[in-house]
């Protein structure tokens, strides 16, 4: 049997310092442990893949460690840490509320809460997707959550905070997890590439990070997929081929054609894009993003808002210098209209082609309006 482990499991954070993009939460929890001011109920909120369950496990491991480091991290060597790492710890109880959401499931948990830990100071109860509990289960849980035994700590995790009833919210210390920044995800993928001996282009890693939309777990799954496809050399080209993403080059060329008022080559380039199997609406959305990036790239103060690699950022800066802000704003208006009308259009290809023709005519329109 293969001993292959997917990156999302292999590189799952084991300490507060290895959590990606959640430094404020790590610091707060470490200070609470250091000052012996731990709440007995936590609610971790945030979108998928941002580290809620990983943080809960790290917290559970750290508070029961008998030999914590000066940096308030678990030592990884004491009996409690070893049993936790081996998945045999009796002090950590995990419940998936998506499939265990009845009153009986909660009553079973409450019965266990009364039993004191045999090793360590705390028994930690991690309830994932807690918003899936039924109303009756929530009500059965309320009293225990309000007055738990001193040895019990509850960590509730949810992607949908608005579904948690107010009486539960009022009994918890709430932590809102951030969507992880593209730059942080790309940097993490770079470290993993080095560890795995993979030669990865930074532009390719940035594109994977963008596709993950703030979820590190998604980024790691995509990374594994690309590595399976491309082997030990992960290039920007292999990423766009595998993820079916339009190359930046197409958008840079189209803007150049628009500035040259070259309708013919604009239509031929769009024909090439369609023949590669790309959806017209996807193309329109990508084109609007490109013009937005050109506007952002015109000012040194805002250029850092571009969530792309350094070489692509340089290209945006160069192209934005050739086009004025009025032109970009007019182009964004044209593309926005096309985006709004796309789904209701009878001939969607013609709509996109008319949009490209309008973009190629903006320069002439603006020159006519000059006094």
ChimeraX attribute file (.defattr): number of C-alpha atoms within 10 A of each C-alpha:
attribute: neighborCount
match mode: 1-to-1
recipient: residues
	/A:1	3
	/A:2	4
	/A:3	5
	/A:4	7
	/A:5	9
	/A:6	13
	/A:7	17
	/A:8	17
	/A:9	10
	/A:10	9
	/A:11	14
	/A:12	14
	/A:13	17
	/A:14	19
	/A:15	20
	/A:16	23
	/A:17	14
	/A:18	14
	/A:19	18
	/A:20	18
	/A:21	22
	/A:22	20
	/A:23	13
	/A:24	11
	/A:25	18
	/A:26	20
	/A:27	13
	/A:28	12
	/A:29	19
	/A:30	19
	/A:31	15
	/A:32	14
	/A:33	16
	/A:34	15
	/A:35	9
	/A:36	10
	/A:37	10
	/A:38	16
	/A:39	15
	/A:40	20
	/A:41	21
	/A:42	20
	/A:43	24
	/A:44	25
	/A:45	22
	/A:46	18
	/A:47	18
	/A:48	17
	/A:49	21
	/A:50	23
	/A:51	26
	/A:52	24
	/A:53	21
	/A:54	17
	/A:55	23
	/A:56	23
	/A:57	21
	/A:58	19
	/A:59	23
	/A:60	25
	/A:61	28
	/A:62	25
	/A:63	23
	/A:64	24
	/A:65	25
	/A:66	18
	/A:67	17
	/A:68	17
	/A:69	12
	/A:70	9
	/A:71	11
	/A:72	21
	/A:73	21
	/A:74	25
	/A:75	18
	/A:76	21
	/A:77	14
	/A:78	15
	/A:79	16
	/A:80	24
	/A:81	22
	/A:82	16
	/A:83	17
	/A:84	21
	/A:85	14
	/A:86	8
	/A:87	10
	/A:88	11
	/A:89	17
	/A:90	15
	/A:91	23
	/A:92	19
	/A:93	16
	/A:94	14
	/A:95	18
	/A:96	15
	/A:97	22
	/A:98	15
	/A:99	11
	/A:100	17
	/A:101	21
	/A:102	18
	/A:103	18
	/A:104	13
	/A:105	15
	/A:106	21
	/A:107	14
	/A:108	10
	/A:109	16
	/A:110	17
	/A:111	9
	/A:112	14
	/A:113	21
	/A:114	15
	/A:115	12
	/A:116	16
	/A:117	17
	/A:118	10
	/A:119	16
	/A:120	18
	/A:121	16
	/A:122	20
	/A:123	28
	/A:124	27
	/A:125	23
	/A:126	24
	/A:127	23
	/A:128	21
	/A:129	22
	/A:130	26
	/A:131	22
	/A:132	20
	/A:133	24
	/A:134	16
	/A:135	15
	/A:136	13
	/A:137	18
	/A:138	22
	/A:139	16
	/A:140	17
	/A:141	18
	/A:142	14
	/A:143	13
	/A:144	15
	/A:145	19
	/A:146	15
	/A:147	11
	/A:148	17
	/A:149	16
	/A:150	12
	/A:151	17
	/A:152	23
	/A:153	22
	/A:154	23
	/A:155	27
	/A:156	26
	/A:157	26
	/A:158	23
	/A:159	18
	/A:160	14
	/A:161	19
	/A:162	11
	/A:163	12
	/A:164	17
	/A:165	13
	/A:166	9
	/A:167	12
	/A:168	18
	/A:169	15
	/A:170	10
	/A:171	18
	/A:172	19
	/A:173	15
	/A:174	17
	/A:175	17
	/A:176	14
	/A:177	19
	/A:178	18
	/A:179	18
	/A:180	21
	/A:181	17
	/A:182	25
	/A:183	17
	/A:184	16
	/A:185	25
	/A:186	24
	/A:187	16
	/A:188	20
	/A:189	23
	/A:190	19
	/A:191	12
	/A:192	17
	/A:193	20
	/A:194	11
	/A:195	9
	/A:196	10
	/A:197	11
	/A:198	16
	/A:199	14
	/A:200	19
	/A:201	17
	/A:202	20
	/A:203	20
	/A:204	22
	/A:205	28
	/A:206	25
	/A:207	21
	/A:208	26
	/A:209	30
	/A:210	19
	/A:211	16
	/A:212	21
	/A:213	16
	/A:214	22
	/A:215	22
	/A:216	28
	/A:217	20
	/A:218	19
	/A:219	27
	/A:220	24
	/A:221	15
	/A:222	20
	/A:223	25
	/A:224	16
	/A:225	16
	/A:226	23
	/A:227	18
	/A:228	11
	/A:229	15
	/A:230	15
	/A:231	13
	/A:232	15
	/A:233	16
	/A:234	23
	/A:235	18
	/A:236	18
	/A:237	14
	/A:238	17
	/A:239	26
	/A:240	17
	/A:241	13
	/A:242	13
	/A:243	14
	/A:244	12
	/A:245	16
	/A:246	16
	/A:247	14
	/A:248	14
	/A:249	10
	/A:250	17
	/A:251	19
	/A:252	17
	/A:253	14
	/A:254	22
	/A:255	25
	/A:256	17
	/A:257	20
	/A:258	21
	/A:259	18
	/A:260	12
	/A:261	20
	/A:262	18
	/A:263	20
	/A:264	12
	/A:265	14
	/A:266	23
	/A:267	18
	/A:268	12
	/A:269	17
	/A:270	20
	/A:271	13
	/A:272	13
	/A:273	17
	/A:274	14
	/A:275	10
	/A:276	11
	/A:277	9
	/A:278	15
	/A:279	12
	/A:280	19
	/A:281	17
	/A:282	12
	/A:283	20
	/A:284	19
	/A:285	14
	/A:286	16
	/A:287	21
	/A:288	20
	/A:289	15
	/A:290	18
	/A:291	22
	/A:292	16
	/A:293	22
	/A:294	28
	/A:295	24
	/A:296	20
	/A:297	24
	/A:298	20
	/A:299	13
	/A:300	10
	/A:301	9
	/A:302	12
	/A:303	18
	/A:304	12
	/A:305	11
	/A:306	16
	/A:307	17
	/A:308	23
	/A:309	17
	/A:310	13
	/A:311	11
	/A:312	15
	/A:313	17
	/A:314	14
	/A:315	16
	/A:316	23
	/A:317	20
	/A:318	14
	/A:319	15
	/A:320	21
	/A:321	15
	/A:322	11
	/A:323	17
	/A:324	13
	/A:325	14
	/A:326	13
	/A:327	18
	/A:328	21
	/A:329	14
	/A:330	16
	/A:331	25
	/A:332	20
	/A:333	13
	/A:334	18
	/A:335	23
	/A:336	16
	/A:337	11
	/A:338	20
	/A:339	20
	/A:340	11
	/A:341	13
	/A:342	18
	/A:343	11
	/A:344	8
	/A:345	12
	/A:346	10
	/A:347	10
	/A:348	16
	/A:349	17
	/A:350	11
	/A:351	17
	/A:352	21
	/A:353	18
	/A:354	16
	/A:355	20
	/A:356	26
	/A:357	18
	/A:358	19
	/A:359	26
	/A:360	24
	/A:361	18
	/A:362	20
	/A:363	20
	/A:364	11
	/A:365	12
	/A:366	12
	/A:367	9
	/A:368	9
	/A:369	7
	/A:370	6
	/A:371	4
